Amino acid sequence: VSKLEFIFSPAILNIRGLNPNFIKDAVESKSIPSIRAIFTPMDSKSDKISQDILDAITRRAQQINLIELYMILGINGLGRAVAAKIVAETGSIDGFIKLATDNDYANETMLNPICVSGVQHWYQNKTHQEFLNFIKSLKLERIK
């Protein structure tokens, strides 16, 4: 619930009208079963959950850009400014993956070594790798 609250906040997706009770009810009713689910059409499974709001969430999630995507990944110390630097250095999800897996490439960037280490540590988790591959598979308009 707290992760979704962060994602829907003005700092990232800026979905208006969502309060903590809506998010809690959506998760408990499995209307929003996972973070992944917000990127694909969802069905309301509760009278408390508006289908229109779920549709609005999906539409906004599908308009996410790389900076917003990197912010929702949950990498320690990675806010908007650092995410923007990563986008400027890597340009795409594939570049991000290369940053996470190729030390020679990472050393050639102008990114802070602590930032690079955080990305590399995050990417070691198989679930995180699967999430990025899922996002790539969606071929979202604003994500390369």
C-alpha positions as CSV (number, residue, x, y, z in Angstrom):
1,V,0.0,0.0,0.0
2,S,2.7,2.5,0.9
3,K,4.6,1.8,-2.4
4,L,1.4,2.5,-4.3
5,E,0.8,5.7,-2.3
6,F,4.3,6.8,-3.3
7,I,3.8,5.9,-7.0
8,F,0.4,7.8,-7.1
9,S,1.7,10.8,-5.2
10,P,2.4,14.2,-6.8
11,A,6.1,13.3,-6.9
12,I,5.5,10.7,-9.6
13,L,2.2,9.8,-11.3
14,N,0.2,12.6,-9.6
15,I,-3.1,10.7,-9.6
16,R,-5.6,13.0,-8.0
17,G,-8.5,11.8,-5.9
18,L,-6.7,8.8,-4.5
19,N,-6.6,8.6,-0.7
20,P,-5.0,6.0,1.4
21,N,-8.4,4.3,2.0
22,F,-9.0,3.9,-1.8
23,I,-5.5,2.4,-2.2
24,K,-5.9,0.1,0.7
25,D,-9.4,-1.0,-0.5
26,A,-8.1,-1.6,-4.0
27,V,-5.2,-3.7,-2.8
28,E,-7.4,-5.7,-0.3
29,S,-10.1,-6.4,-3.0
30,K,-7.3,-7.3,-5.5
31,S,-8.6,-4.6,-7.8
32,I,-4.9,-3.6,-7.8
33,P,-3.1,-6.9,-7.2
34,S,0.4,-5.6,-7.8
35,I,2.5,-2.7,-9.0
36,R,2.7,-4.4,-12.4
37,A,-1.1,-4.4,-12.7
38,I,-1.3,-0.6,-12.9
39,F,0.3,-0.7,-16.4
40,T,-2.5,-2.9,-17.9
41,P,-6.3,-2.7,-17.7
42,M,-7.7,-3.6,-14.3
43,D,-11.2,-4.6,-13.2
44,S,-12.8,-3.3,-10.1
45,K,-13.6,-6.2,-7.7
46,S,-15.3,-4.0,-5.1
47,D,-18.2,-1.6,-4.9
48,K,-15.8,0.8,-3.2
49,I,-13.5,0.9,-6.2
50,S,-14.4,3.0,-9.1
51,Q,-13.7,1.5,-12.5
52,D,-13.2,5.0,-13.9
53,I,-10.4,5.6,-11.4
54,L,-8.8,2.3,-12.2
55,D,-8.9,3.2,-15.9
56,A,-7.4,6.6,-15.1
57,I,-4.6,5.0,-13.2
58,T,-3.8,2.7,-16.1
59,R,-3.9,5.5,-18.6
60,R,-1.5,7.6,-16.5
61,A,0.8,4.6,-15.8
62,Q,1.1,3.9,-19.5
63,Q,2.3,7.5,-20.0
64,I,5.1,7.1,-17.6
65,N,8.5,8.4,-18.7
66,L,12.0,7.0,-17.8
67,I,12.5,9.4,-15.0
68,E,9.2,8.4,-13.4
69,L,9.9,4.8,-14.0
70,Y,13.3,4.9,-12.3
71,M,11.8,6.8,-9.3
72,I,9.3,4.0,-8.7
73,L,11.9,1.3,-8.7
74,G,12.7,1.8,-5.1
75,I,16.5,2.3,-5.5
76,N,17.9,3.9,-2.3
77,G,18.7,7.6,-2.8
78,L,17.2,7.7,-6.3
79,G,15.0,10.7,-6.6
80,R,14.0,12.9,-9.5
81,A,17.4,14.6,-10.0
82,V,19.4,11.3,-9.9
83,A,16.9,9.6,-12.1
84,A,17.2,12.5,-14.6
85,K,21.0,12.0,-14.6
86,I,20.6,8.3,-15.2
87,V,18.3,9.0,-18.2
88,A,20.8,11.6,-19.6
89,E,23.6,9.1,-19.3
90,T,21.9,5.9,-20.4
91,G,18.9,7.0,-22.6
92,S,16.9,3.9,-22.3
93,I,16.0,0.8,-20.2
94,D,18.6,-1.1,-22.2
95,G,21.2,1.6,-21.2
96,F,20.0,1.3,-17.6
97,I,20.5,-2.5,-17.7
98,K,23.9,-2.0,-19.2
99,L,24.7,0.4,-16.4
100,A,23.7,-2.3,-13.9
101,T,25.6,-5.1,-15.5
102,D,28.6,-3.7,-17.3
103,N,31.3,-2.1,-15.0
104,D,33.3,-0.8,-17.9
105,Y,30.3,1.1,-19.2
106,A,29.3,2.3,-15.7
107,N,32.8,3.7,-15.2
108,E,32.6,5.7,-18.4
109,T,29.5,7.5,-17.3
110,M,29.5,10.7,-15.3
111,L,27.3,9.1,-12.6
112,N,28.3,9.1,-9.0
113,P,29.8,5.6,-8.0
114,I,27.4,5.4,-5.1
115,C,24.5,5.9,-7.5
116,V,25.9,3.2,-9.9
117,S,26.4,0.8,-7.0
118,G,22.7,1.4,-5.9
119,V,21.5,0.6,-9.5
120,Q,23.8,-2.5,-9.7
121,H,22.6,-3.8,-6.3
122,W,19.0,-3.2,-7.1
123,Y,19.3,-5.0,-10.5
124,Q,20.8,-8.2,-8.9
125,N,17.3,-9.1,-7.7
126,K,15.6,-11.4,-10.3
127,T,12.2,-9.9,-9.5
128,H,13.5,-6.4,-10.4
129,Q,15.0,-7.7,-13.7
130,E,11.6,-9.3,-14.5
131,F,9.8,-6.0,-13.8
132,L,12.0,-4.1,-16.2
133,N,11.5,-6.8,-18.8
134,F,7.8,-6.6,-18.3
135,I,7.9,-2.8,-18.8
136,K,10.0,-3.2,-21.9
137,S,7.5,-5.7,-23.3
138,L,4.6,-3.2,-23.0
139,K,6.4,-0.9,-25.5
140,L,5.1,2.2,-23.8
141,E,5.2,5.3,-25.9
142,R,7.4,7.3,-23.6
143,I,9.7,4.5,-22.6
144,K,12.5,3.3,-24.9
